Amino acid sequence: MANVIFKDVHKSFGSFVALEKLDLDIRDGEFVALLGPSGCGKSTTLRMLAGLDFPTSGEISIGGRVVNDLAPGKRDIAMVFQSYALYPHMTVGENIGYPLKKRGIKGAARAEAVQKAADLLQLGALLDRKPKQLSGGQQQRVALGRALVREPQVFLLDEPLSNLDAKLRSYMRAELIELHRRLGKTMVYVTHDQLEAMTMASRIAVMHGGHVQQFDTPDAIYNRPANRFVAGFIGTPPMNQVEGTVEGGDFVIAGHRVPIDRTAYSADLHDGPAVLGVRPEAISIGSGEGLPATVRLAENTGHETIVTLELPDKRRISARVEAARRLDVGQPVALRLDPAAIHLFEATENGARLNLDDTPASVIPMRST
């Protein structure tokens, strides 16, 4: 049993509050990503779990055992760092086997464990090489192998792919997903890259300002963001957020009415200020009736075009259309939003989402006309 629980954890560095009232319940065998911008508290969370920092208050447990005061070596965890931290004078085999050497495991037992980890990570032919003779991806796998031989309850990974190029990152994401599937071990993965989190994790803790903003599956975080920060952080381009006013069955933007379905929202939805959120792929661009806008930029990425649109009040939003669609800068268009694809948020800096959980807003791509 290797579940990980943070219960009301607080961490301060002098007067600076890094984490406040952190509650996380990570299940045994789960792959959880801690996702957020720099300074949000994700690395501090991982360091406290590893025993490299200690909470100011609250409780951290691994496998039902409180570890607040335990040294890193007694927590039965293994950590993989961003920098790999390989010993340059040691061979691949010696690097992988070093944790076992420190434990006093010798001879055939150590060699067998090293070979097993190397085979799992396709490093068997590289055991006699030095780190400088390896590619970045191979070095990363050596760092993983050194963690594997310890057979820990929990693996901690601190932005392990950030030093790799785009192609190698894609390859290593697939490798880590497959490794987790084979091992079935609990993994906690820190990243600022939403693509890594969305494609690898079974659940994501989106963090900001020392708080967990939402802890849920990738699907729920994308389709049912808890608040404006999550809505704006997840997605490329992110969700459009437009301030306006709820009036009866419409949302009014710069004097133009967008239909909404009031039955899809909580009782807190009253006429008055609110924020409309809509994903770029949920905007249909056409002519005739609809929210008027002007094309300001059309960026063809090869498989799609990202269109920047200017609304009548000069605010700008993004839409995603098929690559073959021709839109000219300065072209007037009409935008249509399916009421089922609209999110509404409280009109505050990080307003909560008002959609009812049992009638979630969808982000089914709408066809362009």
N, C-alpha and C positions, 0 to 999 in steps of 0.2 A: 504494500500500500504506500504510494508516494504522492498523495495529494499535498498541495501547498496552500496554506491559508495565511492571509494578512488580515488581522482583526484590529480595526481602529488604530492603525499605525500612523504615528506622527514623527517627522524628522526635521529638526532645525539645525542650522549651522550659525550659531550666534543668534542674531536677530532675524536672519533669513530663514523663512519657512519653505523647505524644499518639498515636503509632503504633508498633507493634512487629512486626517480621517480616512486613511486608505483601507478599503475592504476589498479583498479578492479571495475567491475560492476556486483554485485550480484543481481540476479532477485528476485522479491517477491516470497516467498514460496520455494526457492531453497535450497538444501542441498549442501554446498560448503565446501570442505576440503582444509586447508592450510597445505601442505605437504613439508617436507624437513628435512635435518639433523640439529643437534643442532647448534645454532648460525646463522641460515639462515634468521631470522627476522620474523618468523611466530608468535611467542608468542608476540613479540612487536606489530605486526599488530593487534592481538586480544586485547591486553591491550589498545591500542589507540582507538579501536572501543568501548571498555567498558568504557572508560573515566578514566582509571587508569594511563595512560600516555597520553601526548598530542603531536601532531605533531610539528616538528620544522617549517615546512611550508607545504602548500598544504591544501586540503579540504576533510573532511569526512562528508558524509550525510547519514541519515537514514530516509527512507520514504519521501524523498524530503526536509528534514530539516537539515541544516548544524549544526553539533553537536560539532565542534571543542572546544568550550569553555563551553559546558554543563557539569555539574557534572554527575557522573554515575547514580544517582537516577532519573535524569530528561531525560534520553535517551530512556526509555521504552525498556530496554533490561534485560535479565536475564543470569547470568553466572554460569556454573557448572565447578567446579575446579577439578583438578587431585586428591586432597587430601580429597574430599567430604566436608570438613569443617562443619561437623555436631556438634551441641551442645551436649556434652556427658550427661549433667544433664537433658536434655529435652527428652520427649518421641518422638516417630516417628511422632505422630499427632502434637505435639507442634513444632517440627522442621519444618514440612511442613507448618504449619500455621503461622510461625513467621513473614514472610513478611507482611501478612495481619494484624497481631497484631500491627506491626510498623505503618501501615497505619490507625490504629484506627478502623478497621473492627472487630465487636464483635459478640458474640452470635451465633444465628442460621446461619447467613450469612457466618461466618468464618467456622463453623463446616461443612456446606454444601460444601463449596469450598474444604476443606481438604478431605472430603470423596470422592468427585468427582475425585480429583487427585490421591488419594490412590487406588480407584477402577480401574482407568486407568492403574496404574502401578502394580496392583495385590499386594497391600500393606494393603488392608482392614483389614486383620486379625492381623496385626502387629502394629496397631496404638498406643497401650499402652506399647510397648517395648522400651527399651533404645538402643542407637546405638551399645553398646558393646554386645548386645544380637543378633545382626544381622550378616549375612555373608557379604562378600565384595560386592557381587552383590546387596544385599538388601540395603546396605548403599548407593550404587550408585543410586539406584532407589529413595531413600529418597531425595537425593540431587537433582535429576531431579524433584521430586514432589514439592520441595520447589521453584524451578524455575517455574514450571507449574502454581502454584496458582497465580502468579503475572500476568498471561496472557499478556506476553510481545509481542512486535512486532518481536523481534529477540532473538534467543537463541544462546549463545556463549558457546562452550564446549572446555575446555583446557585439552587435553589428558586425558579424563575422564576414560579410560579403562586401562591405563598403569599399575595400581597397581593390576590388576586381573590376575589370572592364565589363561592359554591358553583356557581351556574349558569354563571358565566363560566369557572370552573376546568374544568368538564366540557367546555365548548365548546373551550377552548384545549388540553385533552388530545387531543381528536380532531384539532385543527389540527396539533399537533406530531407525532402519529403519521403523519398524511398527509404532512407535510413530510419526515419521515425516509424514508418510502417513496419519495417523488419524488427526493430527493437521493442516497440510498444512502450517506450519510456516517457516519463514526463519531461517536456522540454519547454523552457521559458526563453523567449527570443526577443531581444531588444532591437528595434529598428526605427528609423525615421522615414523609411521607404514604404509607402502604402502598398505598392505592388507586391513587395515581399510579404507583407502581412496578409494581404487579401488572398494571395495564391497559396500560402503555406499553412497558415494557422487554422485550427478548428474554432478558436475564439480569439477575439482581439480586445484588448483593453486600450481604448483611445484616451490618452492623457494630455492634460493641459493645465498649467498653473498649479501643479502639485495635487491635482484631483483627477480621479478617473471619471471621464465625461460619459463613457458608455462601455460596457463589457458585454459583448454579444458575438454572435456569429458574423462572418463577413457579409452574408446576405442581409442580415438584419441591420447592420451598421450602414450599408449602402442604401438599402431601400426604406429603412425606418430610422433615420438618425434621431437621436434623442434631443438634440439641441442645435443651435445655429453653428457652433464651433465644429461639431462632428460633420454636419452637412457641408460646411465650407472646406473642411480638411480632407475629406474623402472624395475621390473622383478627380479625373483629369480630362478636361477642365472641371473645376469643382461645381457643386450645385449653385445655380443662380439664386440670389436672394434680393428681392425687390421690396422696398417698403411701400406701403399703401394703406388702404382703408377697407375694412369689411362693411359692406352695405347690403343688407338683406341676403340675397343669394348670389351676390357678386363680390369680386375683389376689385377695387378701383385703383388703377395706376395712371397717374397724370391725367385724370379725367376720362379714362377709357375703362370699360367694364370687362372683366374676365369672369366667366361663370364658375361658380364653385358649388359643391354639394355639401350643404351645412350638416347633413346627417352623418357625415364622415368625421366630424370633429367633436371635441369634448364640450361639455357645458360651459367651459370658460370662454368659448368663442362668442363674443358679443360684437355688435356693430362698433367699429372704432379702429384704431391703428393696429396693424399686424404686419408680418413679413411673409411674403409668398416665396416659396422655394420650389424650383423646378430644375431637373437635370437637363443638360444640353441635348441629350438624345430624345427627350420628351417634348421637344418644341417642333411643331410643324410649320414650315415656311411656305407661304403661298401668296396669293393676291386676293383682292376683294375684302370681305369682312374679316375682322380680327384686330388684334392689337397692332397698331401701326409701328413700323420700325424702318431703319435705313441700314443697309449693309455697309460696314466700315472696314472690314478685313475678311478675306477668305483664305485660309491656310490649308493647302492640300497636303496631307501627310502620306498619300499613296493609297491607302485603303479607305480614307474618309476625308471630309473637309470640315475644319472647325471654322465657324462663321462668327465674327464679332458683329453685334447688332446694336444700333443706337436707338433708344426709345425717345418718345417726344420730349421728355424732360432732360435729355442728354445723358441719362444713365445708360450703361452698356451691359449687355448680357451675351452669353455664348450659346450657340446651337451646333449640333453635330448632324451632318447630312452625308449622303453617299458621295464618293469621290467624283462621280460623273456629273454631279449636279453643278451647273454653271450659274454663279451669282457674281454680279459685278459690283465693285465699290461704288457707292452712291445710289444703288438701286433701291427704290422703295418697295417694301414687302408688307405682308400681313401675317402676324403670328397667331397660331391657335394652340391652346393648351387643353388637353383632355382633363376635365375635372378630377378624374381618378388618378392622375399623375401629379397633382398639386399637393405640396406640403404647406401648411401654415404654421408659423412660429409666433410666439409672443414678441411684441415690439420692444424688446430690451436687448442689451448688448449681446448676451448669449441666451436668448429666449428659448424656452422649452418648446418642443414640437407639440402641436395641439391635435393632430390627427388621432383618432381612436385606435387602440391596438388591434381591435377586432375588425377594423376596416382600414387597413394600412394603405397609404398612397403607393401606387405602383410606379415603376419607371420603365414600363414596356415601351420600346421605341415606337414613335409615331411616324407614319409614312408622310413624306413630304409630298405636296401637291403641285 
